[in-house]
Amino acid sequence: MPKDSADLHVERWRDHWIDITFDDEVEALTVRVSNVNRFLREAKQAALLETGLQDFEYDTLHALMIRDTPGHASPGALAQELGVSNAGMTGRLDGLEKQGWVKRMPGAADRRRVDVEVTRAGATMWRRAMELRGTAEDELAAALTRRELVTLNRLLKKLNLLIESDRSPLTVRPSDGPDPPSTAPAGRA
């Protein structure tokens, strides 16, 4: 198999680290995962460019479409899911409504509430972007045999489970850092 950019990166950096452990395989893994992530981000951007969607429009439609109740949500739930303020979500929904991709209506259970629903035009736009992204993802995965793809998924799942667990290398444990500041009055700590 020919060398890739990760191989070249490792070759360049290997001898720079005299006093730090440098594992070629770990470094190559991080570079390759980063490259795959970059490819997926670029595939999303290409899909958005072709459909004319902006990031925030796609993200909001996506959040609406992948719910347990596809295409329906409250503005507050969307804001929380997407990590934006309620005012920010109002602005997003104003724009999406102006495009004809969502509509706001009184809540079915409580007419004082507002619910958001994706329109047929909004669902069509989202599906087109998803189709373009999916094609790029399928083309990337086609570099592997089915068996290799299953093996890669199993290995990545092991890494993902570690990241999602309380054993994650980024989880701060009380014994990992300095002692928390005392809440006792001065002189009593």
N, C-alpha and C positions, 0 to 999 in steps of 0.2 A: 504494500500500500504506500502511495507517495506521502511525503511530509505535508502537514497542514500548518496553519498559522500557529497552532498551539505547540507543535513540535519546535518550530523556529523560535517561539517565545521562550520555551524552556531552555533551548540551547543558548540563547542570548543571556538569560538570567542566572543559569545554574552556577557559574563561577563567581558571581557578584556577592554571594552571601557566604562570608567566611565564618562569622560567629552566629549565624542563624541557620537552623535546620531547614534544608530545602529539599522537599520530596518531589521529584520530577512528575510522578503520577498525580499527586494532589494538585500541583500547579497546572498540569495539562487539563485535569478535570475542571478546574475553575475557569480556565480560558475557554474550553469547549462549551461548557454550560452557558457562559456569558455570550458566546457567539450565537448559540441557538436562541437565547433570549432576545438578542439583538435582531436576529432574523424574524422572529415572531412579532416583535414591535414594528419592524419595517413592513411586514406583510399586512399588519393592521393599518398602518399609515397609508399604504398603497390602496387598500380597500376603501378607506375613508376618502382618499383623493378621487378615486374613480366614482364613488357614489355621491360626492359632494358634502358628506357629513363632516362635522367638526368633532374632535375628540369628545367634548362634553355632551354633544348630542348623541353620539353613538353610545357612550357610557350610560347615559340616562335611559335610552331605549333598551339597551342590553339589560340593565338592572330591572326594568319593567318586564321584559320578556322571559327572563329565566327564573321567575318567582314560582312559588307553589301555586299561585293563582296568576298564570301568565297574562301579562298585559294590564294588570290592575294593581294599584297600590295607593297608599296615602302619600301626599307630598312629604310629610314628616318622616315616614319610613324610608322613602327614597333618599332624603337628605342624610339620614343617619347611615344608611348603607354606603352611600358614596362619600361620606365624610365632608359634606358641605353644610353651610348654615341653612336655616330655613329660608332666609332672604335670598341666598344664592340659588336654592332650588326653585324658588318662585321665579327668579330671572330665567333659569333654564327652561322651566315649563312654559313661561310666556313665549319664548322663542320657538319651542317645539309646537306649541299650540298655533302660533302664527303660520308655521310651515304646514299645518294640518296633520301633524304626526301624532299628536295626543289631544285629548279633550278632558276638561275638568268638569265634574258634575257633582251635585249633592250626593252625599253618602246614602247608600240604600238603607242601612240600619238607622242612621241618624242624619237627618237632612241638614244639620248644622255643620257637619263635617264635609270635607271636599275629598273626592276620590279622583284619581288620574287613571285614564284608560288609553291604551295605544289604539290609534285608528288603523283602518285597513292600510292606508298609505304609509303610516309609521311602521307597521309590521312588515310591509313589503320592502321598505328602505332598509330596515334592520336585517331582514333575511338576505337581501342582496349583498350587504357588507359581510354577513356571516358566510355566505357562499364563496365570496372571493377569498376571505381568510381561510376557509376550509380547504379550498383548492391549493393554496400555498402550503398549508400544513400537510396535506396529502402528498404533495410533491416532495416535501422534505422527508417524510416518513418512507417514501418509496425507495430511498437509498438503502434501506434495511430490508432483510427478509422478514417474513412474518415472525419467525422464531427469534430473530435478533430484536425485533420491536417488542415482543413480549418480555424478553430478557431485560432489555433496557428499561422498560416500564417497571418491572419488578425491582430492579436496582435503584431506580429513581424514587420509587415508593419507599424503600428503606430510608433513603436520605430525607424524604419529605416527612415521614413519621417521626424521625429524630427532631427535625425542625419544629414540628407541631407539638412535640412533647415537652414535659417539664424538664427533660434532660438536655434540651437544646443547648448548644455551645453559647448561645446568646442569652440564656436565662440567667439572670442575676440571682444568686442565692445569698442569704444573709452572711454566710461564712466567706463569700467571695470578695466582699468589699469591706470598706472601713465600717467600724461600729456606727450604728445610727446615733444621731445626736440625742443626748439624754433629755428627757422632759421633766426631770426632777429640778426643784429650785436650786439655785446656785449654792454651792457648799454642801449639797446633800447627795451628789452623784456617787 
